[in-house]
Amino acid sequence: MSDVKEKEVEIESWKGTYTRGEFVEVIASESQGFRALFVAYILPLIILLITLIVLLQTTGNESLAAAASLGVLVPYYGILYLLKEKIKQKLNFSIRKLN
């Protein structure tokens, strides 16, 4: 186990008998992990860097470029928030009891 933190995950259907508070292992496919990583971290970084470089080249104003680069992330994460139900449908987890 690489991460042993307590987290709450919503599981809509499962096989087996589980009780609330029971220790389980949450399993997701590797491709889902990469998709989540890309959407949450890599794509925003790319957007931030492109905005920063373009504005630095066009305006030469570092303060404006930095502020705008951070500012473009607000609508990005806002859109992610609005699409959370659609994203949730694409992420599937399974659980397995820990012995």
C-alpha positions in Angstrom: 0.0 0.0 0.0 1.5 3.3 -1.0 -1.1 5.6 0.6 -2.7 4.8 3.9 -4.8 7.8 4.5 -8.4 7.8 5.5 -10.5 9.0 2.6 -14.2 8.9 1.8 -15.2 7.4 -1.6 -18.7 7.0 -2.9 -19.2 3.4 -4.2 -22.6 3.0 -5.9 -22.6 -0.8 -6.2 -20.4 -3.6 -4.9 -20.2 -7.4 -4.4 -19.8 -8.8 -0.9 -20.8 -7.7 2.6 -19.2 -4.6 3.9 -19.9 -2.5 7.0 -19.5 1.2 7.5 -16.0 2.0 8.8 -14.5 -1.3 7.6 -11.0 -1.1 6.1 -11.0 -1.8 2.4 -8.7 -1.3 -0.5 -10.0 1.0 -3.2 -9.0 -0.1 -6.7 -9.1 2.0 -9.9 -7.7 1.2 -13.3 -4.3 2.7 -14.3 -5.9 4.5 -17.2 -8.4 6.2 -14.9 -5.6 7.3 -12.7 -3.7 8.8 -15.6 -6.9 10.5 -16.8 -7.5 12.1 -13.4 -3.9 13.1 -13.2 -4.0 14.8 -16.6 -7.3 16.7 -15.9 -6.4 17.8 -12.4 -2.7 18.7 -12.8 -1.1 18.4 -16.2 -3.7 20.2 -18.4 -3.9 23.2 -16.0 -0.1 23.4 -15.9 0.0 23.4 -19.7 -2.7 26.1 -19.9 -0.9 28.2 -17.3 2.5 28.0 -19.1 1.0 28.8 -22.5 -0.8 31.8 -21.1 2.3 33.0 -19.3 4.5 32.6 -22.4 2.1 34.2 -24.8 1.4 37.2 -22.6 5.0 37.7 -21.8 5.9 37.7 -25.5 3.0 40.0 -26.5 2.9 42.5 -23.6 6.3 42.2 -21.9 4.5 42.9 -18.6 5.5 40.1 -16.1 2.9 41.1 -13.5 0.0 41.0 -16.0 1.3 37.7 -17.5 1.5 36.1 -14.0 -1.9 37.3 -12.9 -3.6 36.3 -16.1 -1.9 32.9 -16.1 -3.3 32.2 -12.6 -6.6 33.8 -13.6 -7.3 31.4 -16.5 -7.3 28.6 -14.0 -10.4 29.9 -12.2 -12.7 29.2 -15.2 -10.9 26.0 -15.9 -11.6 24.6 -12.4 -15.1 26.2 -12.5 -15.9 24.2 -15.6 -14.5 21.0 -13.9 -16.8 21.7 -11.0 -19.8 22.1 -13.2 -18.9 18.9 -15.0 -18.3 16.9 -11.9 -21.3 14.6 -12.3 -20.3 13.7 -15.8 -16.7 13.1 -14.7 -17.9 11.0 -11.8 -19.7 8.7 -14.2 -16.4 8.0 -16.1 -14.5 7.2 -12.9 -15.2 3.7 -11.6 -13.8 2.3 -8.4 -14.0 -1.2 -6.9 -13.3 -2.2 -3.4 -11.7 -5.3 -1.7 -11.6 -6.2 1.9 -8.3 -6.0 3.7 -7.4 -9.1 5.6 
